[in-house]
Amino acid sequence: MRGWIEGIQESIDFMEQNLTEELEIEAIAGKAALSPFYFQRIFGALCGMTVGEYVRARRMTLAAQELSRKDAKVIDVAMKYGYDAPDSFAKAFQKFHRITPSQAREPGAPLRSFAPLHIKITMEGGTMLDYQIVKKASFTIIGVRRRFHSDTSYQEIPKFWDEWMAQGEKRSIMGTFGLCLDMDGKEFDYWIADLYFPWEEIPAGCETRVIPAGVWAQFPCTLKTLQNTNTKIWSEWLPALQGYSLAGDYDVEVYLPPMDGKEDMTVAIWVPLKKD
């Protein structure tokens, strides 16, 4: 656990030391020896916000402190914290502080402050999390995909599902799987997919993708407990994991019809692993 937490903290310290520079997610994640995909998942679970939200909050905090000094020009502060256009800086500043940059220069202006994060793990009693580690052969999925940004994916992916499910019986894919794949910086592909078999035709608008064979950790849950289970995986289970580390830049959600008279569908989260 200590190594994971230290790695995340080192990444936060790196962001703090470079808030006036262009920050690439690859460099940030590298400080924790994680891929950008997994770093952003773990950071979100531990810190309750995205990497982008944290960086913006810290930049806006420091920008306000500088503007409160009368010798600081708005255009200079905007450029210092990565905004080429004063209008975009003013919009971000007002969203955070609820006043304009010019108003922030007035004596007694009400400003908001977001302090640097320091990761600490406190033990408050154990929580139970069921899982299995299993080997799986490679399998092929067929589905539709859409590109998402990590900062807005939690809001936008449910909309993607709603749009797809609204098609009713016209859907070419039922939606057995939800997969996060191909992280590129802060963007990644999300698939709504089913299993694909070679003798099947590929419907218009659909694609196939092979998921490689490997070892997976499987976490059973329900739709109601999905978000809570996901948070526990990244914030509790993974830091305490021994003998395995993360493999691949993807994970899978599995949605199955209700079983044994239960009203809620069966859901599972699959995380790929490799032996250390």
N, C-alpha and C positions, 0 to 999 in steps of 0.2 A: 504493500500500500504506500509506503513512504516514498518509493521511487516514482510512482505515478503522480503523487501529489507534488513532489518537488519538480517534476518535469513540467506540469501545468503552471506552477508558480514561476518557473524560469521563463516560460512563454509570456506570462503576464508582465514580468519584469522587462522583458525585451520590448513589448509593446510600449510600456511606460517610457523607456529610454529613447524611443523612436517615434513619438507622437507627432513630431513636426516633419517626419520623413514619410515617404510612400511605403506603406506596410503591405507586404505580400503574404498571403495566408500560408504559402509554402515555407517561408522563412520562419513565421511564427510557430507553425506546427513542428518544424524541424527542431526547435529548442526543446520540445517534449519528446523527440524521437518518435513522432506519430505522423501518419499520413494526414493531409488536410481534411479528408473525409472524416476520419475517426476523431481527429482533434476537435473539430467543430461539434460533433455529436457529444463528446465528453465534456467540452467546455460548456455547452448549453445545459447539460444535466447538472453540472456542478454549480454553475454561476447563475442560472436562470435567465440568461440572455444570450444573444448571438455575439460572435466576435465583433461584427460590424457595429452592433449597438453599443458594446463596451467602448470601442475606440471613439465613436462619435460622442458619447457621454463625457469621456475624459477630455477630448479636444474642446468641446463646448465649455466645460468647466474652466479649463486653462485660458481659453479665449476670453471669457468673461472677466477673469481676474486681470488680464492684461488691459482690457478695455476700460476697466474701472480706474485705471491710471490715465490721466488726461493727456499724457504725451503719446499714447498709442493711437495710431490711425486705423480705422476700420479696414481699409483696403490692405494694409500691411498685415494685420492680424489674420484676415481671411486667407491671404496667400500663405502665411506661415503654417496654417493648419490645413492646407491642402485644397483650398477653394479658389479656383481661377476666376470665378465670376462673383462679384459682391452680392448679386441677387440670390444666388444659391446659398451663400454663406448666411445672408440675412434670414432666409427661409428656415434653414436648419437651426440657427441661433434662436429665432423666435419660437420655434416648435419646442425647443428644450427649455428656454428661460421664460417664455411667455411675454417677453418684451423685445424690442428691436435692439440691434447693436448700438445705435445712437443713444437710445434711452439708457443703456447700460453704463454709459459714460457720466450720467448725471449723479450727483452726490446722493447717497442713500437708496440707490436703485435696488429693487429686490431681485437677487440672483439665486440660482440653484447651483448646488455643488454635488458632484459624484466622486467619492473618494476612490483611490486605487484599491483593487481587490487583493485580498490576501487569503489564500486557500487554507482552511483548517478543517480537519475531520474530527468530530466529536462523537463519542459512542453514547447513544441514548437508548440502548436496548436493541437486541437483534431483531431483524425482520426476516420472515421466511420468503424465499424465492425458489420455486421449483424449476428444475431444468434437467436436461439430459445432454450428454455429449455423444454424438453419433457420427458414423461415417456415411457419406452419401455418394452414390455414383453421379456422374455428370447428368444434367438434364437440360432440356431445351424449353424455353418459354416462347409464347407467341402473344403479342399484345400491342398496345399503343403507348407511346411515350411522349413526355413533354419536359422541356427544360425549365428548371426552377433555380432561384437564387436562395442561398441558405438563410439570408436574413428574413425572407418572407415566406419560406416554404411551409411553415406550420399553418399559415393562414390560407395559402393558395392550393396546397395539395388536397385538402378536403373539398374545395370548390371543383377541382378536377374530377374527383370521385362523384360529386353531386351531378356534374354535367354528364358523366358517362352513365350513371345509373338512371338518369332521367330519360334515357333512350328506351328504357323498358325492354320489350322483347326484340327490338331492333338491334340490340347490342350483339356484335359479333364475338365479343369476349365477355365471359361472365364475371371475371375479376377474382380469381382464386388467389392471385399474388399481388402484392404491392412491393416493388423493388426500387431501391436507391442505387444507381449505378453511375460510373464514369464521372466522378468528381473532377472538375477542372477549375481550380481556384475556388471561388465561392459558388460556382454553379454545378448542377448535376442533373442527370436524367432520372425521372421517376416513371416507372412502368406500371400500368395496370395490365395484368397478364394471366394466362392460363398455361397449363402444360401443352406442349406441341408434340405431335407425333408425325413422322415423315410422310405418312400416307394422306395426311390432311391437306386441304387447300389453304392457302394463306389469304384471308379476306382483304379487300381493299383497305388501305390505311393502316394495316397491321405489319409488324416486323417480327423476326425471330431472333433469339439470342441464346447461346449456349452458356450455361452456368457450370463451371468446372467442378470436378469431383473433389471432395475434401472432407474435412472434419468440421462439424457444426455444433454450436450450442443451441439447443431448442428450449424456448421459454413459453409454456402454455399460459394463456390468459383469456379474457373476453373483451368485447368491444368497450365495456365499461371500465375495465382495468388496464386497457392497452397503454395509455399514456403513463400511468403510474408504474407499470411494469417496465416500460422503456426507460424511465428515469432511474429506476433501481438498477437496471442492467449497467448503465454507464457510470452511475455515481457510487454504487455500492459493490455490485458483483465483480465488475471488471477490475477495480483497484485491488481487490483481494484475491484475484485469480492467480494460481500458481501452476507452473508446468506447461502453460499455454500462453500464446500471445495472439493478437489479431492478425488475420490473414485477408488479403484482398480489400478493395475499396468498394464494398457493397454490403448491404444486408437485406433481409427479406421478411415481409409480413405475409402470413398465410391465413386466408379466410375460408372457413368451411361451414357448411350448413349445421344448424343445431342438431345435437345428438342426444339420445336417451331421454327424449321428452323435454329437454331444456329449451327455454324460450330464446336465450341468447346464443348467437353463433359461436363456434369454437375458433379461437384466434391463436396464432403462435408467432413468435419472433425468432428468426434464425440469424445467428451471428457466426461468420466463418472464422475458424481458428487454425493455428498450426502449433505443433509441439515445439517447446523451447529446446 
